[in-house]
């Protein structure tokens, strides 16, 4: 896939290989978002380092940091929108109300759906 991933019309999810993944909370300031993304990437590197040296305790700790950063970004945990709409994070696109809109729009440039 190249370019920016396809998003749902409401901007709540990106579509990757036919699955919805929640986007970061757009209400975060650019500084907050950058700081959280840096923490997320540091934690992901720590997961990889722990796996390389086969250190399950360090890997578990690093995975906890990945999760915490994703929660703060709004990609996991409570939804960041307030209209009561359900969360379809990690659901297959075809099994959500977004399926019809995505099909009507047709494949996007760099479409991530199979």
C-alpha positions as CSV (number, residue, x, y, z in Angstrom):
1,X,0.0,0.0,0.0
2,X,1.2,3.5,-0.8
3,X,0.1,6.9,0.3
4,X,-2.5,7.6,3.0
5,X,-4.7,4.7,4.0
6,X,-8.3,4.8,3.1
7,X,-10.6,6.1,5.9
8,X,-14.3,5.8,6.6
9,X,-16.4,8.8,5.7
10,X,-16.6,9.9,9.4
11,X,-12.8,9.7,9.8
12,X,-13.1,7.3,12.8
13,X,-11.3,4.4,11.1
14,X,-8.7,3.5,8.6
15,X,-9.2,0.5,6.4
16,X,-6.4,-2.0,6.2
17,X,-6.8,-5.3,4.3
18,X,-10.6,-5.1,4.8
19,X,-10.5,-4.4,8.5
20,X,-11.3,-1.2,10.4
21,X,-8.7,0.2,12.8
22,X,-9.6,3.2,15.0
23,X,-7.8,6.4,14.2
24,X,-6.2,8.7,16.8
25,X,-8.3,11.2,18.5
26,X,-8.4,14.3,16.3
27,X,-8.9,16.5,19.4
28,X,-5.3,15.8,20.5
29,X,-3.0,18.8,19.9
30,X,-0.2,18.2,17.4
31,X,2.3,18.3,20.3
32,X,0.4,15.7,22.3
33,X,0.0,13.4,19.3
34,X,3.7,13.7,18.4
35,X,4.7,12.9,22.0
36,X,2.4,9.9,22.2
37,X,3.5,8.6,18.8
38,X,7.1,8.8,19.9
39,X,6.3,6.9,23.1
40,X,4.4,4.3,21.0
41,X,7.3,3.8,18.6
42,X,9.8,3.6,21.5
43,X,7.6,0.9,23.1
44,X,7.4,-1.0,19.8
45,X,11.2,-0.9,19.5
46,X,11.4,-2.2,23.1
47,X,9.1,-5.1,22.2
48,X,11.3,-6.0,19.2
49,X,14.5,-5.8,21.4
50,X,13.0,-8.0,24.1
51,X,12.0,-10.6,21.5
52,X,15.5,-10.6,20.0
53,X,17.0,-11.5,23.3
54,X,14.1,-13.8,24.3
55,X,13.2,-11.8,27.4
56,X,9.4,-12.5,28.1
57,X,9.3,-10.2,31.1
58,X,10.7,-7.2,29.2
59,X,8.4,-8.0,26.2
60,X,5.4,-8.0,28.5
61,X,6.4,-4.7,30.0
62,X,7.0,-3.2,26.6
63,X,3.7,-4.5,25.2
64,X,2.0,-2.8,28.2
65,X,3.6,0.5,27.2
66,X,2.4,0.0,23.6
67,X,-1.1,-0.6,24.8
68,X,-1.0,2.5,27.1
69,X,0.2,4.7,24.3
70,X,-2.6,3.5,22.0
71,X,-5.2,4.1,24.7
72,X,-3.9,7.7,25.2
73,X,-4.0,8.2,21.4
74,X,-7.6,7.0,21.4
75,X,-6.9,4.0,19.2
76,X,-7.9,1.6,22.0
77,X,-10.0,1.9,25.1
78,X,-13.0,4.2,25.3
79,X,-14.0,5.8,22.0
80,X,-13.1,9.4,21.5
81,X,-16.4,10.4,19.9
82,X,-19.5,11.3,21.9
83,X,-22.5,10.6,19.7
84,X,-23.1,7.1,21.1
85,X,-22.1,5.3,17.9
86,X,-20.7,1.8,18.5
87,X,-17.0,1.0,18.2
88,X,-16.1,-1.2,15.2
89,X,-12.4,-1.3,15.9
90,X,-10.8,-4.4,14.4
91,X,-14.1,-5.5,12.8
92,X,-14.1,-6.7,9.2
93,X,-15.3,-3.8,7.0
94,X,-17.9,-6.1,5.3
95,X,-19.5,-6.8,8.7
96,X,-20.1,-3.1,9.6
97,X,-22.4,-0.3,8.5
98,X,-19.4,1.2,6.6
99,X,-19.4,-1.6,4.1
100,X,-22.1,-0.1,1.8
101,X,-20.4,3.4,1.8
102,X,-17.0,1.8,1.0
103,X,-18.5,-0.3,-1.8
104,X,-20.3,2.7,-3.3
105,X,-17.1,4.8,-3.2
106,X,-15.2,2.1,-5.1
107,X,-11.5,1.3,-4.7
108,X,-9.4,4.3,-3.7
109,X,-5.9,5.0,-4.9
110,X,-3.7,2.8,-2.8
111,X,-6.7,1.0,-1.5
112,X,-5.9,-1.4,1.3
113,X,-8.9,-3.7,0.8
114,X,-8.3,-7.1,-0.9
